[in-house]
Amino acid sequence: MNVSAAITVTPILVADLLVEGEVMPVYVHVIDHPDARVLVDTGMTELHPAVVAAFDPLLYPLSRQDFDVAGIDIVVNTHLHADHCGGNHLFADRPIYVQRRELDDARGEDDYTIREWVNAPGLRYVPVDGELDAMLDTFLAGLANGAYEDDVAILAARPRDETE
């Protein structure tokens, strides 16, 4: 069976930020896989004074779009800047995968992100050690060995550069 043919990735516009005089669109991505529906990043659901001052954003939150929040099985945060994790609170009952170092930085460094968004009540982070390939390997290993009885694992495959 060709598993990659059954996987779709859909970008969803969640904000426009003003960066150095240019509009920068912010997208999250939904990965529809036969075993799970995965959301990569969550955008922002509300304005925060620090974000407004820095980026003058226009928000298109998932919670105000025709988007099935309940249909997401797991979340992956690529990093925890405000425009990537501001909607995490919508997924408080789902596992949120993030690199351990990123989570530590977001919780410990001043002016890194909007800390109350990272520490919203009920969030269930699953810290992963290592870079992106290590995170993907963790998902693949968990899926392969049946480690996710209550949670759902993501199978996301990409060709690896032989020089990596």
Backbone torsions as a table, in degrees:
resi	resn	phi	psi	omega
1	MET	NA	137.8	177.1
2	ASN	-90.6	94.9	-175.9
3	VAL	-62.6	-39.1	-176.2
4	SER	-61.6	-26.1	179.0
5	ALA	-69.6	-23.6	-178.6
6	ALA	-89.4	-2.8	-178.0
7	ILE	-100.7	130.6	173.6
8	THR	-123.2	148.3	177.6
9	VAL	-123.8	124.9	-177.0
10	THR	-120.8	119.3	175.3
11	PRO	-79.9	144.2	177.7
12	ILE	-131.9	122.1	178.5
13	LEU	-71.5	124.8	-179.2
14	VAL	-119.8	-11.7	178.9
15	ALA	-167.9	158.3	166.8
16	ASP	-122.7	125.6	178.9
17	LEU	-111.8	148.1	175.6
18	LEU	-96.6	110.8	-177.2
19	VAL	-122.1	116.5	-179.9
20	GLU	49.4	44.1	176.6
21	GLY	80.8	-1.9	-179.7
22	GLU	-115.0	144.3	175.6
23	VAL	-78.6	127.3	178.2
24	MET	-115.6	112.8	177.8
25	PRO	-72.6	146.3	177.3
26	VAL	-116.9	123.8	179.6
27	TYR	-116.4	147.7	162.9
28	VAL	-108.6	166.7	-177.8
29	HIS	-132.4	135.3	174.6
30	VAL	-103.0	126.2	175.2
31	ILE	-104.9	113.1	174.7
32	ASP	-95.5	113.2	-178.2
33	HIS	-120.8	150.6	179.6
34	PRO	-54.2	-27.8	-177.7
35	ASP	-99.3	-11.5	-175.4
36	ALA	-167.0	156.8	170.2
37	ARG	-111.8	116.7	-170.9
38	VAL	-114.3	135.7	174.5
39	LEU	-108.1	124.2	177.1
40	VAL	-99.7	109.8	-175.5
41	ASP	70.8	162.0	-172.6
42	THR	-129.3	0.8	179.5
43	GLY	66.6	-152.8	178.2
44	MET	-127.5	147.5	178.2
45	THR	-112.3	-10.3	-179.3
46	GLU	-150.9	160.1	177.3
47	LEU	-84.4	146.7	176.0
48	HIS	-128.7	139.5	-177.3
49	PRO	-52.0	-37.8	-179.4
50	ALA	-66.5	-38.1	-179.8
51	VAL	-73.3	-41.6	178.7
52	VAL	-60.0	-45.8	-179.0
53	ALA	-62.8	-37.3	-175.8
54	ALA	-84.5	-34.4	-167.7
55	PHE	-132.1	-4.8	-179.0
56	ASP	42.3	60.1	-170.9
57	PRO	-77.2	151.8	163.6
58	LEU	-109.0	122.6	-175.7
59	LEU	-102.5	143.9	172.8
60	TYR	-130.8	68.3	-171.5
61	PRO	-60.9	147.5	176.7
62	LEU	-55.3	-36.8	-177.2
63	SER	-66.8	-14.1	178.7
64	ARG	-113.0	7.2	176.7
65	GLN	-105.1	169.5	174.8
66	ASP	-78.2	75.4	-173.6
67	PHE	-133.5	131.3	-178.6
68	ASP	-86.0	87.7	179.6
69	VAL	-58.3	-41.5	-178.7
70	ALA	-65.1	-20.8	-178.7
71	GLY	-81.3	-1.8	178.4
72	ILE	-86.5	129.7	-180.0
73	ASP	-88.7	-43.7	178.0
74	ILE	-143.1	161.6	177.7
75	VAL	-120.8	142.8	171.7
76	VAL	-121.1	121.4	173.1
77	ASN	-95.8	120.9	176.7
78	THR	-68.0	-34.7	170.6
79	HIS	-163.0	176.7	-170.3
80	LEU	-114.3	31.9	170.0
81	HIS	-67.4	156.3	-172.8
82	ALA	-54.0	-38.6	-177.6
83	ASP	-74.8	-5.7	178.7
84	HIS	-108.9	-20.8	-174.3
85	CYS	-125.0	4.6	-176.0
86	GLY	-67.9	-13.4	176.6
87	GLY	-106.1	7.3	-178.7
88	ASN	-55.4	-34.4	-177.1
89	HIS	-59.3	-22.6	177.5
90	LEU	-69.0	-14.5	-173.6
91	PHE	-122.5	36.4	-175.1
92	ALA	-61.5	-23.0	-178.9
93	ASP	-97.7	6.7	-179.1
94	ARG	-115.5	153.2	175.2
95	PRO	-68.4	138.2	178.0
96	ILE	-119.7	108.7	-179.3
97	TYR	-83.5	132.9	179.2
98	VAL	-154.8	151.5	177.5
99	GLN	-66.2	136.6	-176.8
100	ARG	-55.8	-44.6	-178.6
101	ARG	-62.1	-39.4	178.1
102	GLU	-63.0	-43.9	178.9
103	LEU	-63.3	-43.9	178.2
104	ASP	-61.9	-44.2	179.3
105	ASP	-63.2	-44.7	-178.4
106	ALA	-63.8	-33.6	-179.9
107	ARG	-84.4	-20.9	-172.7
108	GLY	-113.5	-23.4	-176.3
109	GLU	-93.1	133.9	176.4
110	ASP	-69.6	146.0	176.1
111	ASP	58.9	24.4	178.8
112	TYR	-85.9	-41.3	-175.9
113	THR	-159.9	-172.0	174.4
114	ILE	-91.2	98.4	-170.2
115	ARG	-58.0	-37.7	-178.8
116	GLU	-66.6	-23.5	175.3
117	TRP	-73.8	-37.8	178.0
118	VAL	-67.9	-37.2	-175.9
119	ASN	-101.3	27.3	179.3
120	ALA	-58.4	146.6	-178.1
121	PRO	-56.7	138.7	172.9
122	GLY	82.1	-0.7	-179.5
123	LEU	-69.6	139.5	-177.0
124	ARG	-120.2	85.4	179.8
125	TYR	-76.8	143.5	173.0
126	VAL	-116.7	96.7	-178.5
127	PRO	-69.2	136.7	179.2
128	VAL	-122.4	132.7	178.6
129	ASP	-87.6	138.0	174.4
130	GLY	105.6	-176.6	-177.9
131	GLU	-84.5	-173.7	-175.6
132	LEU	-54.4	-45.5	-179.4
133	ASP	-60.9	-37.1	178.0
134	ALA	-65.4	-39.1	178.6
135	MET	-64.1	-45.6	178.7
136	LEU	-63.4	-40.9	178.2
137	ASP	-61.8	-37.2	177.6
138	THR	-61.6	-45.5	177.9
139	PHE	-61.6	-47.1	-177.4
140	LEU	-62.3	-43.5	-180.0
141	ALA	-63.8	-43.5	179.4
142	GLY	-62.8	-40.6	178.7
143	LEU	-66.2	-42.5	-176.7
144	ALA	-66.6	-37.2	-175.0
145	ASN	-98.5	6.9	176.0
146	GLY	72.5	23.8	-176.2
147	ALA	-71.2	-13.6	-174.5
148	TYR	-105.9	77.2	178.4
149	GLU	-79.1	-39.0	-179.3
150	ASP	-99.1	-23.0	179.2
151	ASP	-106.9	170.8	179.0
152	VAL	-115.5	139.6	179.3
153	ALA	-99.9	155.2	177.8
154	ILE	-101.0	138.4	171.6
155	LEU	-115.4	102.3	178.8
156	ALA	-122.6	119.3	-176.2
157	ALA	-116.6	143.0	173.8
158	ARG	-143.0	150.6	177.0
159	PRO	-63.6	135.6	177.4
160	ARG	-93.9	138.0	174.9
161	ASP	-70.1	128.6	-177.1
162	GLU	-62.3	-16.2	179.0
163	THR	-86.9	-5.3	-179.3
164	GLU	-70.4	NA	NA
